[in-house]
Amino acid sequence: MNTYGLILVSMFAALTAVGAFIQIPMIPVPITLQMFFVFMAGVLLGPKLGASSQIVYVTMGLIGLPIFSAGGGPGYVFHPTFGFLIGYIFASFFIGYFLKNQENLSFAKTLSACIMGVVIIYIIGVPYMSVILNVVIGLEVTILQSFIGMLVFLPGDILKAVGVALIAPRIRKVIKQ
């Protein structure tokens, strides 16, 4: 990784952290712009750097910086939403991998990759949340109930994917020049 790569990884880790604080308050967790920056990292940085930016973000939060939507620290692994943060790493990697050899990104290709990113985040995050709710918090919640509870966030996550699909291909074109 060269200096330019380090700067981009750091920048997208910081943008994801900022996205955690751009919120629409909801109970029990707010709607944030984190996923928007996760998708942008995958599209613009590619699989390795995109995933690296999210690894840096998660690591910074785990060492104690209060950059997650509800704080930070090593105890955050027992927070119901931590699985979604893990999903950010894999989603960013997948999006970058899916789009890395595409010379001219289209809206449809970018949107498809970002929607798959949403699916990956939910596939990791919802079961993790269900386990934490059951084992750590002591609630009796099935995975299906956890997924149904997350449906309120799905339209916003798809809207973030559409936003990235609208602007990221243009930004990437400029970056490549």
Buried (B, 14 or more C-beta within 10 A) or exposed (E): EEEEBEEBBBBBBBBBBBBBBBBEEEEEBBBBBBBBBBBBBBBBBBBBBBBBBBBBBBEBBBEEBBBBBBBBBEEBBEBBBBBBBBBBBBBBBBBBBBBBEBEEBEEEBBBBBBBBBBBBBBBBBBBBBBBBBBEEEEEEBEEEBBBEBBEEBEEBBBEBBBBBBEBBBEBBEEEEE
